[in-house]
Amino acid sequence: MPPADPENGSLPGQPEDIDRLIHEPARLLIMALLSVIESADFTFLMQQTGLTWGNLSSHMSKLEEAGYIAVEKTFKGKRPNTMLSLTDTGRDALRIYRRTMKGILDDLPD
């Protein structure tokens, strides 16, 4: 479940508000990539992230369980094709995560 939204009364930039699911670097990269494209297939995400098949699959499952990404498995001819896209819940969670991190980092001295 995403942390409280700073727009809805929570103080921005509180460390306890960091969404730990997104905060993991590989999952943050997956979420960031999916936020700027409509959808991507598994192979494209492997190439863009540099993650192994197993590693990407594991992170994908965690994001899917949280409702942050949608996974559609089909076939192209006889070959399996897995497409991933960011859900509205995932897009909102990433927006809140970004705002929370910005609040934390903006509080640091230069």
C-alpha positions in Angstrom: 0.0 0.0 0.0 1.4 3.4 -0.9 2.3 5.9 1.9 0.1 8.8 2.8 -0.1 11.4 0.1 1.5 14.7 1.1 -1.2 16.5 -0.9 -3.8 15.1 1.4 -2.5 16.4 4.7 0.7 14.4 5.4 3.9 16.3 5.8 6.1 15.8 2.7 9.4 14.2 3.0 9.0 12.0 6.1 11.3 9.0 5.9 8.6 6.7 7.2 6.5 7.7 4.2 8.9 6.2 1.7 7.3 3.4 -0.3 9.8 0.6 0.3 8.5 -1.4 -2.6 9.4 1.3 -5.1 12.5 2.4 -3.2 14.4 -0.7 -4.2 16.7 0.5 -7.1 15.6 -2.2 -9.7 11.9 -1.7 -9.0 12.3 2.1 -9.2 14.0 1.7 -12.6 11.2 -0.5 -13.8 8.5 1.9 -12.6 10.4 4.9 -14.1 10.7 3.2 -17.5 7.0 2.2 -17.5 5.9 5.7 -16.5 7.1 7.2 -19.8 5.8 4.6 -22.2 2.4 3.0 -22.6 3.7 -0.6 -22.2 6.8 -2.6 -22.7 7.6 -6.2 -23.3 9.7 -8.3 -21.0 12.7 -8.4 -23.3 12.8 -4.6 -23.8 12.8 -4.2 -20.0 15.6 -6.7 -19.6 17.7 -4.8 -22.2 16.9 -1.4 -20.7 17.5 -2.3 -17.0 20.3 -4.8 -17.4 18.5 -7.2 -15.1 18.7 -10.9 -15.6 15.5 -12.9 -16.6 15.1 -14.2 -13.0 15.8 -10.9 -11.3 13.4 -9.0 -13.6 10.7 -11.7 -13.1 11.0 -11.5 -9.3 10.7 -7.7 -9.2 7.9 -7.8 -11.8 5.9 -10.2 -9.6 6.3 -8.0 -6.5 5.1 -4.9 -8.4 2.2 -6.9 -9.9 1.1 -8.2 -6.5 1.1 -4.6 -5.2 -1.1 -3.6 -8.1 1.5 -1.2 -9.5 1.9 -2.9 -12.8 -0.3 -4.9 -15.1 1.1 -8.0 -16.8 -0.4 -9.5 -19.9 0.9 -12.8 -21.1 0.1 -13.7 -24.7 1.7 -15.6 -27.6 3.2 -14.2 -30.8 3.0 -17.2 -33.0 4.4 -19.9 -30.9 6.6 -17.6 -28.7 5.4 -16.3 -25.4 5.1 -12.5 -25.1 4.9 -10.7 -21.7 3.7 -7.1 -21.8 4.0 -4.8 -18.8 2.3 -1.5 -18.1 2.0 0.9 -15.2 -1.5 0.9 -13.6 -3.2 4.0 -12.3 -2.3 2.8 -8.8 1.3 2.4 -9.8 1.4 5.8 -11.4 -0.1 7.4 -8.3 2.4 5.5 -6.0 5.3 6.7 -8.2 4.1 10.3 -8.0 3.8 10.1 -4.2 7.2 8.5 -4.0 8.8 11.2 -6.1 7.2 13.9 -4.0 8.2 12.3 -0.8 11.8 11.8 -1.9 11.9 15.4 -3.2 10.7 16.6 0.2 13.5 14.7 2.0 16.2 15.8 -0.4 15.0 19.4 -0.5 15.5 19.6 3.3 19.2 18.7 3.0 21.7 21.6 3.1 23.6 22.5 0.0 
